[in-house]
């Protein structure tokens, strides 16, 4: 038999190509490159940047949890949204041993923006509005540059 296939070695070694021999296996970009970050991770970074910007002025924000959710959800079967708009964020006041929470909804914000700069501005605006609501202040008090384009 001239066409015998040699046996595979028992030791698992790194494979250089996929099983069809068409290319390398693995990620396209190394983890430290921005291309490797998912949209959800990039969005969470925008929220974190906004929070850090506000924490310099309002140290009490360290006692508030900031959460990113994909979309708003309805809590009960009989609840419906108004026809006005889908919410971009929300708050949950502290109580019963839990911390206050600010929620930013990723998909509604992404749908309303075209570029990363627009998205960063809208995320900051939503965070400022929700923090203002949670603290019982006006958005202009929380961030003096609120509303500037």
N, C-alpha and C positions, 0 to 999 in steps of 0.2 A: 504494500500500500504506500504509494508515493505521496498521497494527499492527506496524510494523517495530521490531525490537529494536535499540537502539543498540549499536554495537560496544564491546567492553570495551577499556579503556585498556591499553596495553602495560606501563606502569609498575605493578609490584606494590605495592599499598598495603595498609594494615591493614584487615582485614575486621572489620566491627562485629558481624555476626551469623553464625550457622552457615549452611550452604547452604540449609537449609529455612526460614530466617527465624524460628526459634522461640526463639532466645536467644543470649546472648553465648558466644563460645568462650573457653576458657581455664580456669584453676583457679578453684575456688570461693572460696578464701581466699588472701590474700597469703602468701608464704613465711615471714614472721616470726611468723605467728599459729600457736599450737599445733595448730589444726585441720589445718594443712597438713603436719604431721609424721606420717609413717607409724608404724604400731605397732612396726615393727622399730627405727626411729630412737628412739622414746620408750623402748623397752626397752634399747637400747644406752646411752642417757643414764642410765638407772637403774643399770646396771652401772658406768658411769664415775663416777657420784656415790658409789657404794659403794667403789670403788677409791680415789678421792681421799680419802675419809674414813679409810681404812685406811693410806694412804701417809703421813699425818701422823705416825702412830705407828711405822710400819715403812717407812723409806726404801728398803730393799732391794727393795721391790715395783716400783720403777722398772725393775728388770732382768727383770721377768716380763711376758709378753704376756697380755692379757686379750682373749678372743675370744668372740663371740656366734654360735652356730650355731642353725639352725632346730630341728633334731631330732637326737638321737644316731643314729649309724649303726653298723652292724656292719662290721668290717674284712674278715672272711673269710666264705666261703660256709658253712662248718660251724659258725660261731659263732651262739649264740642267747642271748637275754636270759633271766635267771632270771624266775620268776613273781612275784618279790617286788615290783618296781616299775621304772618307767622312770627312768633317771638324770636328775637335774636339772642336773648339772655333772660336770666331770672335770678331770684334771690330766695334764700330760706333763712329766716332769722335764727339766731342762736336760742337754744332752749332745751330743757330736759337733758342736760349733760352733753349736748352736741354743739359744735362750733357753728358759727354763721357760715353760709355758703353762697358763693356767687357762681352761677352757671353760665357758660357761653356755648351757644349751639353752633357747631362748626359748619354744617351743610347750608343752613340758611344764610350765614355770613358769606360763605364762599360763592354761593349763587348770585349774590348781590354785588360782587366785586369782580373786576377784570384783571387787575394786576396785583402784585405782591404789596406795593405801596398803598393802594386803595384798601386792600385787605387789612394791612397793619393799622391804617387810620380808623377803619370801621371797628376793628377789634378793640382798639383803645377807647373809642367812643362808647361802645357797649359796656366795657369794663367800668369806665367812669360813671356811666348812668346807673349801673347796678350797684356800685359802691356807694354812690350818692343816696340811692334808695335805701340801702341797708343801714347807712349811718344817719339818715334823716336830714341830709343836706342837699343843696342844689348842686348840679354837676359843675357849675362855674366855681363853686367853693372848693370842690374836690380837686379840680384841675383848672387853673385860671386860663389855660389855652383851649379849653373845651369850646367847640363850635367854630374855631378858626380853621380856615381851609388852607 
